[in-house]
Amino acid sequence: MSQMTQTLTTTPPTDELVVPFHCDRCGALAKVRVVLSSGSDLVFCGHHAREYESKLRDIAVDIIETDSEAHVSR
Ligand SMILES: [Zn+2]
């Protein structure tokens, strides 16, 4: 009897934070990575993260500060 191995649909977040991201809006070094429920993500600098914060809270499943790697999702 063959046992099915667990299929992970989400990519492990470990190796994603080592890459320097740049803000989707202005190209500045990103401070925040926003993971969407669709599985894609957006990156913003501190300025734009604040500007879009209320919108991002609606659509994000996780908001990660790439600076401190702290999870700030609520
Ligand atoms: Zn920006």
N, CA, C, O and the ligand as a Tripos MOL2 file, in Angstrom:
@<TRIPOS>MOLECULE
protein
  297   295    75     0     0
PROTEIN
NO_CHARGES

@<TRIPOS>ATOM
      1 N           0.8460   -1.2000    0.0000 N.3       1 MET1
      2 CA          0.0000    0.0000    0.0000 C.3       1 MET1
      3 C           0.8820    1.2510    0.0000 C.2       1 MET1
      4 O           1.7290    1.4240    0.8760 O.2       1 MET1
      5 N           0.6790    2.0920   -0.9610 N.am      2 SER2
      6 CA          1.5080    3.2940   -1.0430 C.3       2 SER2
      7 C           0.8650    4.4620   -0.3130 C.2       2 SER2
      8 O          -0.3250    4.7500   -0.4480 O.2       2 SER2
      9 N           1.6830    5.0910    0.4370 N.am      3 GLN3
     10 CA          1.1940    6.2400    1.1940 C.3       3 GLN3
     11 C           1.4960    7.5270    0.4360 C.2       3 GLN3
     12 O           2.6220    7.7590   -0.0030 O.2       3 GLN3
     13 N           0.4850    8.3420    0.2960 N.am      4 MET4
     14 CA          0.6930    9.5940   -0.4190 C.3       4 MET4
     15 C           1.5180   10.5740    0.4260 C.2       4 MET4
     16 O           1.2240   10.8130    1.5970 O.2       4 MET4
     17 N           2.5210   11.1120   -0.1830 N.am      5 THR5
     18 CA          3.2970   12.1290    0.5390 C.3       5 THR5
     19 C           2.5200   13.4350    0.5500 C.2       5 THR5
     20 O           1.7880   13.7540   -0.3860 O.2       5 THR5
     21 N           2.6940   14.1570    1.5990 N.am      6 GLN6
     22 CA          2.0000   15.4250    1.7220 C.3       6 GLN6
     23 C           2.4320   16.3890    0.6270 C.2       6 GLN6
     24 O           3.6190   16.6260    0.4010 O.2       6 GLN6
     25 N           1.4340   16.9280   -0.0380 N.am      7 THR7
     26 CA          1.7450   17.9130   -1.0670 C.3       7 THR7
     27 C           1.5970   19.3180   -0.5000 C.2       7 THR7
     28 O           0.5170   19.7270   -0.0720 O.2       7 THR7
     29 N           2.6850   20.0280   -0.5070 N.am      8 LEU8
     30 CA          2.6310   21.3960   -0.0010 C.3       8 LEU8
     31 C           2.3480   22.3550   -1.1420 C.2       8 LEU8
     32 O           3.0870   22.4170   -2.1240 O.2       8 LEU8
     33 N           1.2790   23.0880   -0.9940 N.am      9 THR9
     34 CA          0.9210   24.0450   -2.0390 C.3       9 THR9
     35 C           1.5580   25.4050   -1.8110 C.2       9 THR9
     36 O           1.6430   26.2300   -2.7210 O.2       9 THR9
     37 N           2.0030   25.6230   -0.5850 N.am     10 THR10
     38 CA          2.6510   26.9010   -0.3180 C.3      10 THR10
     39 C           4.1640   26.7200   -0.3190 C.2      10 THR10
     40 O           4.6790   25.6940    0.1240 O.2      10 THR10
     41 N           4.8480   27.7040   -0.8080 N.am     11 THR11
     42 CA          6.3010   27.6420   -0.8150 C.3      11 THR11
     43 C           6.8380   28.0230    0.5570 C.2      11 THR11
     44 O           6.3200   28.9420    1.1900 O.2      11 THR11
     45 N           7.8390   27.3460    1.0100 N.am     12 PRO12
     46 CA          8.4240   27.6940    2.3070 C.3      12 PRO12
     47 C           9.0050   29.1030    2.2800 C.2      12 PRO12
     48 O           9.6990   29.4740    1.3340 O.2      12 PRO12
     49 N           8.7240   29.8800    3.3090 N.am     13 PRO13
     50 CA          9.1320   31.2950    3.3100 C.3      13 PRO13
     51 C          10.5940   31.5260    3.6420 C.2      13 PRO13
     52 O          11.0700   32.6610    3.6190 O.2      13 PRO13
     53 N          11.2950   30.4690    3.9450 N.am     14 THR14
     54 CA         12.6430   30.6360    4.4830 C.3      14 THR14
     55 C          13.6020   31.3410    3.5310 C.2      14 THR14
     56 O          14.3050   32.2700    3.9300 O.2      14 THR14
     57 N          13.6340   30.9040    2.2810 N.am     15 ASP15
     58 CA         14.6450   31.4510    1.3800 C.3      15 ASP15
     59 C          14.2100   32.7330    0.6780 C.2      15 ASP15
     60 O          14.9470   33.2760   -0.1450 O.2      15 ASP15
     61 N          13.0210   33.2130    1.0010 N.am     16 GLU16
     62 CA         12.5110   34.3790    0.2860 C.3      16 GLU16
     63 C          12.9830   35.6930    0.8870 C.2      16 GLU16
     64 O          13.0100   36.7220    0.2120 O.2      16 GLU16
     65 N          13.3440   35.6520    2.1290 N.am     17 LEU17
     66 CA         13.6830   36.9030    2.8090 C.3      17 LEU17
     67 C          15.1300   37.3300    2.5890 C.2      17 LEU17
     68 O          15.5180   38.4430    2.9430 O.2      17 LEU17
     69 N          15.9120   36.4490    2.0090 N.am     18 VAL18
     70 CA         17.3220   36.7900    1.8160 C.3      18 VAL18
     71 C          17.5320   37.6740    0.5880 C.2      18 VAL18
     72 O          18.5610   38.3360    0.4460 O.2      18 VAL18
     73 N          16.5360   37.6680   -0.2900 N.am     19 VAL19
     74 CA         16.6480   38.4750   -1.4970 C.3      19 VAL19
     75 C          16.2400   39.9160   -1.1970 C.2      19 VAL19
     76 O          15.1820   40.1470   -0.6110 O.2      19 VAL19
     77 N          17.0500   40.8700   -1.5850 N.am     20 PRO20
     78 CA         16.6610   42.2690   -1.3720 C.3      20 PRO20
     79 C          15.5300   42.6540   -2.3050 C.2      20 PRO20
     80 O          15.6850   42.6660   -3.5260 O.2      20 PRO20
     81 N          14.4030   42.9650   -1.7140 N.am     21 PHE21
     82 CA         13.2450   43.3450   -2.5150 C.3      21 PHE21
     83 C          13.2550   44.8410   -2.7680 C.2      21 PHE21
     84 O          13.8540   45.6230   -2.0300 O.2      21 PHE21
     85 N          12.5710   45.2070   -3.8330 N.am     22 HIS22
     86 CA         12.4130   46.6280   -4.1100 C.3      22 HIS22
     87 C          10.9390   46.9560   -4.2380 C.2      22 HIS22
     88 O          10.1600   46.1950   -4.8110 O.2      22 HIS22
     89 N          10.5790   48.0950   -3.6960 N.am     23 CYS23
     90 CA          9.1920   48.5350   -3.6540 C.3      23 CYS23
     91 C           8.5460   48.4620   -5.0440 C.2      23 CYS23
     92 O           9.1180   48.9110   -6.0370 O.2      23 CYS23
     93 N           7.3370   47.8820   -5.0860 N.am     24 ASP24
     94 CA          6.6200   47.7720   -6.3540 C.3      24 ASP24
     95 C           6.2430   49.1360   -6.9260 C.2      24 ASP24
     96 O           5.9990   49.2720   -8.1250 O.2      24 ASP24
     97 N           6.2000   50.1280   -6.0680 N.am     25 ARG25
     98 CA          5.7190   51.4430   -6.4860 C.3      25 ARG25
     99 C           6.8420   52.3910   -6.8750 C.2      25 ARG25
    100 O           6.7520   53.0850   -7.8880 O.2      25 ARG25
    101 N           7.8920   52.4220   -6.0780 N.am     26 CYS26
    102 CA          8.9080   53.4500   -6.3140 C.3      26 CYS26
    103 C          10.3120   52.8720   -6.5140 C.2      26 CYS26
    104 O          11.2380   53.6080   -6.8560 O.2      26 CYS26
    105 N          10.4760   51.5800   -6.3070 N.am     27 GLY27
    106 CA         11.7790   50.9780   -6.5550 C.3      27 GLY27
    107 C          12.7660   51.1150   -5.4110 C.2      27 GLY27
    108 O          13.9070   50.6640   -5.5080 O.2      27 GLY27
    109 N          12.3280   51.7360   -4.3340 N.am     28 ALA28
    110 CA         13.1940   51.8380   -3.1600 C.3      28 ALA28
    111 C          13.3170   50.4700   -2.5080 C.2      28 ALA28
    112 O          12.4910   49.5880   -2.7400 O.2      28 ALA28
    113 N          14.3330   50.3000   -1.7060 N.am     29 LEU29
    114 CA         14.5140   49.0330   -1.0070 C.3      29 LEU29
    115 C          13.3030   48.7650   -0.1230 C.2      29 LEU29
    116 O          12.8970   49.6030    0.6820 O.2      29 LEU29
    117 N          12.7380   47.5700   -0.2950 N.am     30 ALA30
    118 CA         11.4820   47.2780    0.3840 C.3      30 ALA30
    119 C          11.6910   46.9490    1.8530 C.2      30 ALA30
    120 O          12.6890   46.3420    2.2400 O.2      30 ALA30
    121 N          10.7390   47.3590    2.6450 N.am     31 LYS31
    122 CA         10.7740   47.0680    4.0790 C.3      31 LYS31
    123 C           9.7160   46.0550    4.4610 C.2      31 LYS31
    124 O           9.8090   45.4030    5.5010 O.2      31 LYS31
    125 N           8.7120   45.9280    3.6150 N.am     32 VAL32
    126 CA          7.5690   45.0960    3.9640 C.3      32 VAL32
    127 C           7.1970   44.1850    2.8000 C.2      32 VAL32
    128 O           7.1360   44.6130    1.6480 O.2      32 VAL32
    129 N           6.9540   42.9350    3.1230 N.am     33 ARG33
    130 CA          6.4730   42.0050    2.1100 C.3      33 ARG33
    131 C           5.0560   41.6020    2.4730 C.2      33 ARG33
    132 O           4.7900   41.2030    3.6070 O.2      33 ARG33
    133 N           4.1600   41.7040    1.5280 N.am     34 VAL34
    134 CA          2.7660   41.4090    1.7610 C.3      34 VAL34
    135 C           2.3950   40.1400    1.0020 C.2      34 VAL34
    136 O           2.4540   40.0980   -0.2270 O.2      34 VAL34
    137 N           2.0150   39.1170    1.7430 N.am     35 VAL35
    138 CA          1.6280   37.8560    1.1230 C.3      35 VAL35
    139 C           0.1210   37.8420    0.9240 C.2      35 VAL35
    140 O          -0.6450   38.0510    1.8660 O.2      35 VAL35
    141 N          -0.2930   37.5950   -0.3090 N.am     36 LEU36
    142 CA         -1.7080   37.6050   -0.6300 C.3      36 LEU36
    143 C          -2.2810   36.1970   -0.5590 C.2      36 LEU36
    144 O          -1.5570   35.2040   -0.6340 O.2      36 LEU36
    145 N          -3.6060   36.1380   -0.4110 N.am     37 SER37
    146 CA         -4.2660   34.8400   -0.3110 C.3      37 SER37
    147 C          -4.1270   34.0410   -1.5990 C.2      37 SER37
    148 O          -4.2520   32.8170   -1.5910 O.2      37 SER37
    149 N          -3.8710   34.7250   -2.6920 N.am     38 SER38
    150 CA         -3.6870   34.0500   -3.9780 C.3      38 SER38
    151 C          -2.3470   33.3280   -4.0590 C.2      38 SER38
    152 O          -2.1270   32.4950   -4.9370 O.2      38 SER38
    153 N          -1.4570   33.6610   -3.1290 N.am     39 GLY39
    154 CA         -0.1470   33.0240   -3.1170 C.3      39 GLY39
    155 C           0.9440   33.9240   -3.6380 C.2      39 GLY39
    156 O           2.1280   33.6730   -3.4110 O.2      39 GLY39
    157 N           0.5560   34.9640   -4.3290 N.am     40 SER40
    158 CA          1.5490   35.9240   -4.7920 C.3      40 SER40
    159 C           1.8540   36.9210   -3.6760 C.2      40 SER40
    160 O           1.1800   36.9490   -2.6470 O.2      40 SER40
    161 N           2.8560   37.7150   -3.8960 N.am     41 ASP41
    162 CA          3.1540   38.7030   -2.8650 C.3      41 ASP41
    163 C           3.5750   40.0350   -3.4750 C.2      41 ASP41
    164 O           3.9580   40.1280   -4.6410 O.2      41 ASP41
    165 N           3.4880   41.0490   -2.6400 N.am     42 LEU42
    166 CA          3.8600   42.3910   -3.0430 C.3      42 LEU42
    167 C           4.9060   42.8980   -2.0720 C.2      42 LEU42
    168 O           4.9320   42.4950   -0.9090 O.2      42 LEU42
    169 N           5.7530   43.7670   -2.5410 N.am     43 VAL43
    170 CA          6.7280   44.3600   -1.6280 C.3      43 VAL43
    171 C           6.6410   45.8790   -1.7000 C.2      43 VAL43
    172 O           6.4640   46.4620   -2.7690 O.2      43 VAL43
    173 N           6.7660   46.4890   -0.5600 N.am     44 PHE44
    174 CA          6.6880   47.9370   -0.4910 C.3      44 PHE44
    175 C           7.7720   48.4930    0.4170 C.2      44 PHE44
    176 O           8.2090   47.8320    1.3590 O.2      44 PHE44
    177 N           8.1970   49.7020    0.1270 N.am     45 CYS45
    178 CA          9.0660   50.4100    1.0560 C.3      45 CYS45
    179 C           8.2180   50.8620    2.2450 C.2      45 CYS45
    180 O           6.9930   50.7480    2.2170 O.2      45 CYS45
    181 N           8.8580   51.3640    3.2650 N.am     46 GLY46
    182 CA          8.1320   51.7820    4.4580 C.3      46 GLY46
    183 C           7.0740   52.8260    4.1460 C.2      46 GLY46
    184 O           5.9740   52.8050    4.6990 O.2      46 GLY46
    185 N           7.4260   53.7360    3.2530 N.am     47 HIS47
    186 CA          6.5150   54.8130    2.8800 C.3      47 HIS47
    187 C           5.2290   54.2720    2.2640 C.2      47 HIS47
    188 O           4.1260   54.6150    2.6920 O.2      47 HIS47
    189 N           5.3880   53.4270    1.2580 N.am     48 HIS48
    190 CA          4.2130   52.9230    0.5590 C.3      48 HIS48
    191 C           3.4740   51.8590    1.3580 C.2      48 HIS48
    192 O           2.2640   51.7000    1.1970 O.2      48 HIS48
    193 N           4.1690   51.1390    2.2050 N.am     49 ALA49
    194 CA          3.4970   50.1870    3.0790 C.3      49 ALA49
    195 C           2.4900   50.9090    3.9620 C.2      49 ALA49
    196 O           1.3810   50.4250    4.1930 O.2      49 ALA49
    197 N           2.8950   52.0670    4.4450 N.am     50 ARG50
    198 CA          1.9840   52.8670    5.2660 C.3      50 ARG50
    199 C           0.8310   53.4020    4.4520 C.2      50 ARG50
    200 O          -0.3190   53.4150    4.8920 O.2      50 ARG50
    201 N           1.1680   53.8470    3.2430 N.am     51 GLU51
    202 CA          0.1570   54.4570    2.3870 C.3      51 GLU51
    203 C          -0.9480   53.4630    2.0300 C.2      51 GLU51
    204 O          -2.1230   53.8250    1.9570 O.2      51 GLU51
    205 N          -0.5590   52.2100    1.8080 N.am     52 TYR52
    206 CA         -1.5320   51.1990    1.3920 C.3      52 TYR52
    207 C          -1.9590   50.2850    2.5300 C.2      52 TYR52
    208 O          -2.6510   49.2900    2.3130 O.2      52 TYR52
    209 N          -1.5460   50.6250    3.7320 N.am     53 GLU53
    210 CA         -1.7310   49.7160    4.8640 C.3      53 GLU53
    211 C          -3.1680   49.2220    5.0280 C.2      53 GLU53
    212 O          -3.4050   48.0250    5.1900 O.2      53 GLU53
    213 N          -4.1160   50.1430    4.9840 N.am     54 SER54
    214 CA         -5.5090   49.7500    5.2100 C.3      54 SER54
    215 C          -6.0090   48.8100    4.1200 C.2      54 SER54
    216 O          -6.7580   47.8730    4.3950 O.2      54 SER54
    217 N          -5.5890   49.0650    2.8820 N.am     55 LYS55
    218 CA         -5.9800   48.1820    1.7760 C.3      55 LYS55
    219 C          -5.3140   46.8200    1.9160 C.2      55 LYS55
    220 O          -5.9350   45.7810    1.6940 O.2      55 LYS55
    221 N          -4.0550   46.8460    2.2830 N.am     56 LEU56
    222 CA         -3.2850   45.6150    2.3810 C.3      56 LEU56
    223 C          -3.8440   44.6970    3.4610 C.2      56 LEU56
    224 O          -3.8530   43.4750    3.3130 O.2      56 LEU56
    225 N          -4.3010   45.2940    4.5310 N.am     57 ARG57
    226 CA         -4.8850   44.5060    5.6200 C.3      57 ARG57
    227 C          -6.0700   43.6870    5.1340 C.2      57 ARG57
    228 O          -6.3270   42.5900    5.6320 O.2      57 ARG57
    229 N          -6.7940   44.2330    4.1510 N.am     58 ASP58
    230 CA         -7.9730   43.5460    3.6240 C.3      58 ASP58
    231 C          -7.5950   42.3270    2.7930 C.2      58 ASP58
    232 O          -8.2730   41.3010    2.8330 O.2      58 ASP58
    233 N          -6.5050   42.4520    2.0390 N.am     59 ILE59
    234 CA         -6.1890   41.4080    1.0630 C.3      59 ILE59
    235 C          -5.0460   40.5100    1.4920 C.2      59 ILE59
    236 O          -4.8450   39.4370    0.9230 O.2      59 ILE59
    237 N          -4.2920   40.9480    2.5000 N.am     60 ALA60
    238 CA         -3.0990   40.2000    2.8700 C.3      60 ALA60
    239 C          -3.4150   39.0630    3.8280 C.2      60 ALA60
    240 O          -4.2760   39.1840    4.6990 O.2      60 ALA60
    241 N          -2.7030   37.9570    3.6500 N.am     61 VAL61
    242 CA         -2.7890   36.8840    4.6340 C.3      61 VAL61
    243 C          -1.6250   36.9910    5.6110 C.2      61 VAL61
    244 O          -1.6590   36.4390    6.7110 O.2      61 VAL61
    245 N          -0.6000   37.7110    5.1830 N.am     62 ASP62
    246 CA          0.5590   37.8990    6.0480 C.3      62 ASP62
    247 C           1.3090   39.1570    5.6270 C.2      62 ASP62
    248 O           1.4940   39.4260    4.4400 O.2      62 ASP62
    249 N           1.7270   39.9060    6.6150 N.am     63 ILE63
    250 CA          2.5330   41.0850    6.3240 C.3      63 ILE63
    251 C           3.8440   40.9520    7.0800 C.2      63 ILE63
    252 O           3.8690   40.8990    8.3090 O.2      63 ILE63
    253 N           4.9210   40.9000    6.3280 N.am     64 ILE64
    254 CA          6.2170   40.6170    6.9320 C.3      64 ILE64
    255 C           7.1400   41.8130    6.7600 C.2      64 ILE64
    256 O           7.3480   42.3010    5.6490 O.2      64 ILE64
    257 N           7.6810   42.2680    7.8590 N.am     65 GLU65
    258 CA          8.6990   43.3070    7.7640 C.3      65 GLU65
    259 C          10.0100   42.6350    7.3940 C.2      65 GLU65
    260 O          10.5670   41.8740    8.1850 O.2      65 GLU65
    261 N          10.4990   42.9100    6.2090 N.am     66 THR66
    262 CA         11.7210   42.2520    5.7500 C.3      66 THR66
    263 C          12.9290   42.7500    6.5230 C.2      66 THR66
    264 O          13.9630   42.0860    6.5850 O.2      66 THR66
    265 N          12.7830   43.9270    7.1100 N.am     67 ASP67
    266 CA         13.8450   44.4930    7.9220 C.3      67 ASP67
    267 C          14.1340   43.6420    9.1520 C.2      67 ASP67
    268 O          15.2500   43.1690    9.3640 O.2      67 ASP67
    269 N          13.0960   43.4680    9.9470 N.am     68 SER68
    270 CA         13.2570   42.7720   11.2260 C.3      68 SER68
    271 C          12.8050   41.3210   11.1360 C.2      68 SER68
    272 O          13.0110   40.5300   12.0570 O.2      68 SER68
    273 N          12.1810   40.9860   10.0010 N.am     69 GLU69
    274 CA         11.5990   39.6660    9.8000 C.3      69 GLU69
    275 C          10.5110   39.3580   10.8230 C.2      69 GLU69
    276 O          10.1880   38.1980   11.0750 O.2      69 GLU69
    277 N           9.9680   40.3880   11.3930 N.am     70 ALA70
    278 CA          8.8880   40.2110   12.3690 C.3      70 ALA70
    279 C           7.5380   40.1730   11.6580 C.2      70 ALA70
    280 O           7.3080   40.9030   10.6940 O.2      70 ALA70
    281 N           6.6740   39.3310   12.1400 N.am     71 HIS71
    282 CA          5.3390   39.2580   11.5740 C.3      71 HIS71
    283 C           4.4560   40.3070   12.2450 C.2      71 HIS71
    284 O           4.3390   40.3540   13.4700 O.2      71 HIS71
    285 N           3.8480   41.1320   11.4260 N.am     72 VAL72
    286 CA          3.0240   42.1840   11.9890 C.3      72 VAL72
    287 C           1.5700   42.0840   11.5250 C.2      72 VAL72
    288 O           0.7860   43.0230   11.6680 O.2      72 VAL72
    289 N           1.2350   40.9280   10.9710 N.am     73 SER73
    290 CA         -0.1510   40.7650   10.5050 C.3      73 SER73
    291 C          -1.1040   40.6960   11.6800 C.2      73 SER73
    292 O          -0.7920   40.1440   12.7350 O.2      73 SER73
    293 N          -2.2810   41.2760   11.4670 N.am     74 ARG74
    294 CA         -3.2750   41.2230   12.5280 C.3      74 ARG74
    295 C          -4.5710   40.6840   11.9610 C.2      74 ARG74
    296 O          -5.5560   40.5540   12.6880 O.2      74 ARG74
    297 ZN          7.7900   52.8900   -2.3140 Zn       75 ZN75
@<TRIPOS>BOND
     1     1     2 1
     2     2     3 1
     3     3     4 2
     4     3     5 am
     5     5     6 1
     6     6     7 1
     7     7     8 2
     8     7     9 am
     9     9    10 1
    10    10    11 1
    11    11    12 2
    12    11    13 am
    13    13    14 1
    14    14    15 1
    15    15    16 2
    16    15    17 am
    17    17    18 1
    18    18    19 1
    19    19    20 2
    20    19    21 am
    21    21    22 1
    22    22    23 1
    23    23    24 2
    24    23    25 am
    25    25    26 1
    26    26    27 1
    27    27    28 2
    28    27    29 am
    29    29    30 1
    30    30    31 1
    31    31    32 2
    32    31    33 am
    33    33    34 1
    34    34    35 1
    35    35    36 2
    36    35    37 am
    37    37    38 1
    38    38    39 1
    39    39    40 2
    40    39    41 am
    41    41    42 1
    42    42    43 1
    43    43    44 2
    44    43    45 am
    45    45    46 1
    46    46    47 1
    47    47    48 2
    48    47    49 am
    49    49    50 1
    50    50    51 1
    51    51    52 2
    52    51    53 am
    53    53    54 1
    54    54    55 1
    55    55    56 2
    56    55    57 am
    57    57    58 1
    58    58    59 1
    59    59    60 2
    60    59    61 am
    61    61    62 1
    62    62    63 1
    63    63    64 2
    64    63    65 am
    65    65    66 1
    66    66    67 1
    67    67    68 2
    68    67    69 am
    69    69    70 1
    70    70    71 1
    71    71    72 2
    72    71    73 am
    73    73    74 1
    74    74    75 1
    75    75    76 2
    76    75    77 am
    77    77    78 1
    78    78    79 1
    79    79    80 2
    80    79    81 am
    81    81    82 1
    82    82    83 1
    83    83    84 2
    84    83    85 am
    85    85    86 1
    86    86    87 1
    87    87    88 2
    88    87    89 am
    89    89    90 1
    90    90    91 1
    91    91    92 2
    92    91    93 am
    93    93    94 1
    94    94    95 1
    95    95    96 2
    96    95    97 am
    97    97    98 1
    98    98    99 1
    99    99   100 2
   100    99   101 am
   101   101   102 1
   102   102   103 1
   103   103   104 2
   104   103   105 am
   105   105   106 1
   106   106   107 1
   107   107   108 2
   108   107   109 am
   109   109   110 1
   110   110   111 1
   111   111   112 2
   112   111   113 am
   113   113   114 1
   114   114   115 1
   115   115   116 2
   116   115   117 am
   117   117   118 1
   118   118   119 1
   119   119   120 2
   120   119   121 am
   121   121   122 1
   122   122   123 1
   123   123   124 2
   124   123   125 am
   125   125   126 1
   126   126   127 1
   127   127   128 2
   128   127   129 am
   129   129   130 1
   130   130   131 1
   131   131   132 2
   132   131   133 am
   133   133   134 1
   134   134   135 1
   135   135   136 2
   136   135   137 am
   137   137   138 1
   138   138   139 1
   139   139   140 2
   140   139   141 am
   141   141   142 1
   142   142   143 1
   143   143   144 2
   144   143   145 am
   145   145   146 1
   146   146   147 1
   147   147   148 2
   148   147   149 am
   149   149   150 1
   150   150   151 1
   151   151   152 2
   152   151   153 am
   153   153   154 1
   154   154   155 1
   155   155   156 2
   156   155   157 am
   157   157   158 1
   158   158   159 1
   159   159   160 2
   160   159   161 am
   161   161   162 1
   162   162   163 1
   163   163   164 2
   164   163   165 am
   165   165   166 1
   166   166   167 1
   167   167   168 2
   168   167   169 am
   169   169   170 1
   170   170   171 1
   171   171   172 2
   172   171   173 am
   173   173   174 1
   174   174   175 1
   175   175   176 2
   176   175   177 am
   177   177   178 1
   178   178   179 1
   179   179   180 2
   180   179   181 am
   181   181   182 1
   182   182   183 1
   183   183   184 2
   184   183   185 am
   185   185   186 1
   186   186   187 1
   187   187   188 2
   188   187   189 am
   189   189   190 1
   190   190   191 1
   191   191   192 2
   192   191   193 am
   193   193   194 1
   194   194   195 1
   195   195   196 2
   196   195   197 am
   197   197   198 1
   198   198   199 1
   199   199   200 2
   200   199   201 am
   201   201   202 1
   202   202   203 1
   203   203   204 2
   204   203   205 am
   205   205   206 1
   206   206   207 1
   207   207   208 2
   208   207   209 am
   209   209   210 1
   210   210   211 1
   211   211   212 2
   212   211   213 am
   213   213   214 1
   214   214   215 1
   215   215   216 2
   216   215   217 am
   217   217   218 1
   218   218   219 1
   219   219   220 2
   220   219   221 am
   221   221   222 1
   222   222   223 1
   223   223   224 2
   224   223   225 am
   225   225   226 1
   226   226   227 1
   227   227   228 2
   228   227   229 am
   229   229   230 1
   230   230   231 1
   231   231   232 2
   232   231   233 am
   233   233   234 1
   234   234   235 1
   235   235   236 2
   236   235   237 am
   237   237   238 1
   238   238   239 1
   239   239   240 2
   240   239   241 am
   241   241   242 1
   242   242   243 1
   243   243   244 2
   244   243   245 am
   245   245   246 1
   246   246   247 1
   247   247   248 2
   248   247   249 am
   249   249   250 1
   250   250   251 1
   251   251   252 2
   252   251   253 am
   253   253   254 1
   254   254   255 1
   255   255   256 2
   256   255   257 am
   257   257   258 1
   258   258   259 1
   259   259   260 2
   260   259   261 am
   261   261   262 1
   262   262   263 1
   263   263   264 2
   264   263   265 am
   265   265   266 1
   266   266   267 1
   267   267   268 2
   268   267   269 am
   269   269   270 1
   270   270   271 1
   271   271   272 2
   272   271   273 am
   273   273   274 1
   274   274   275 1
   275   275   276 2
   276   275   277 am
   277   277   278 1
   278   278   279 1
   279   279   280 2
   280   279   281 am
   281   281   282 1
   282   282   283 1
   283   283   284 2
   284   283   285 am
   285   285   286 1
   286   286   287 1
   287   287   288 2
   288   287   289 am
   289   289   290 1
   290   290   291 1
   291   291   292 2
   292   291   293 am
   293   293   294 1
   294   294   295 1
   295   295   296 2
@<TRIPOS>SUBSTRUCTURE
     1 MET1         2 RESIDUE 1 A MET
     2 SER2         6 RESIDUE 1 A SER
     3 GLN3        10 RESIDUE 1 A GLN
     4 MET4        14 RESIDUE 1 A MET
     5 THR5        18 RESIDUE 1 A THR
     6 GLN6        22 RESIDUE 1 A GLN
     7 THR7        26 RESIDUE 1 A THR
     8 LEU8        30 RESIDUE 1 A LEU
     9 THR9        34 RESIDUE 1 A THR
    10 THR10       38 RESIDUE 1 A THR
    11 THR11       42 RESIDUE 1 A THR
    12 PRO12       46 RESIDUE 1 A PRO
    13 PRO13       50 RESIDUE 1 A PRO
    14 THR14       54 RESIDUE 1 A THR
    15 ASP15       58 RESIDUE 1 A ASP
    16 GLU16       62 RESIDUE 1 A GLU
    17 LEU17       66 RESIDUE 1 A LEU
    18 VAL18       70 RESIDUE 1 A VAL
    19 VAL19       74 RESIDUE 1 A VAL
    20 PRO20       78 RESIDUE 1 A PRO
    21 PHE21       82 RESIDUE 1 A PHE
    22 HIS22       86 RESIDUE 1 A HIS
    23 CYS23       90 RESIDUE 1 A CYS
    24 ASP24       94 RESIDUE 1 A ASP
    25 ARG25       98 RESIDUE 1 A ARG
    26 CYS26      102 RESIDUE 1 A CYS
    27 GLY27      106 RESIDUE 1 A GLY
    28 ALA28      110 RESIDUE 1 A ALA
    29 LEU29      114 RESIDUE 1 A LEU
    30 ALA30      118 RESIDUE 1 A ALA
    31 LYS31      122 RESIDUE 1 A LYS
    32 VAL32      126 RESIDUE 1 A VAL
    33 ARG33      130 RESIDUE 1 A ARG
    34 VAL34      134 RESIDUE 1 A VAL
    35 VAL35      138 RESIDUE 1 A VAL
    36 LEU36      142 RESIDUE 1 A LEU
    37 SER37      146 RESIDUE 1 A SER
    38 SER38      150 RESIDUE 1 A SER
    39 GLY39      154 RESIDUE 1 A GLY
    40 SER40      158 RESIDUE 1 A SER
    41 ASP41      162 RESIDUE 1 A ASP
    42 LEU42      166 RESIDUE 1 A LEU
    43 VAL43      170 RESIDUE 1 A VAL
    44 PHE44      174 RESIDUE 1 A PHE
    45 CYS45      178 RESIDUE 1 A CYS
    46 GLY46      182 RESIDUE 1 A GLY
    47 HIS47      186 RESIDUE 1 A HIS
    48 HIS48      190 RESIDUE 1 A HIS
    49 ALA49      194 RESIDUE 1 A ALA
    50 ARG50      198 RESIDUE 1 A ARG
    51 GLU51      202 RESIDUE 1 A GLU
    52 TYR52      206 RESIDUE 1 A TYR
    53 GLU53      210 RESIDUE 1 A GLU
    54 SER54      214 RESIDUE 1 A SER
    55 LYS55      218 RESIDUE 1 A LYS
    56 LEU56      222 RESIDUE 1 A LEU
    57 ARG57      226 RESIDUE 1 A ARG
    58 ASP58      230 RESIDUE 1 A ASP
    59 ILE59      234 RESIDUE 1 A ILE
    60 ALA60      238 RESIDUE 1 A ALA
    61 VAL61      242 RESIDUE 1 A VAL
    62 ASP62      246 RESIDUE 1 A ASP
    63 ILE63      250 RESIDUE 1 A ILE
    64 ILE64      254 RESIDUE 1 A ILE
    65 GLU65      258 RESIDUE 1 A GLU
    66 THR66      262 RESIDUE 1 A THR
    67 ASP67      266 RESIDUE 1 A ASP
    68 SER68      270 RESIDUE 1 A SER
    69 GLU69      274 RESIDUE 1 A GLU
    70 ALA70      278 RESIDUE 1 A ALA
    71 HIS71      282 RESIDUE 1 A HIS
    72 VAL72      286 RESIDUE 1 A VAL
    73 SER73      290 RESIDUE 1 A SER
    74 ARG74      294 RESIDUE 1 A ARG
    75 ZN75       297 GROUP 0 **** ****
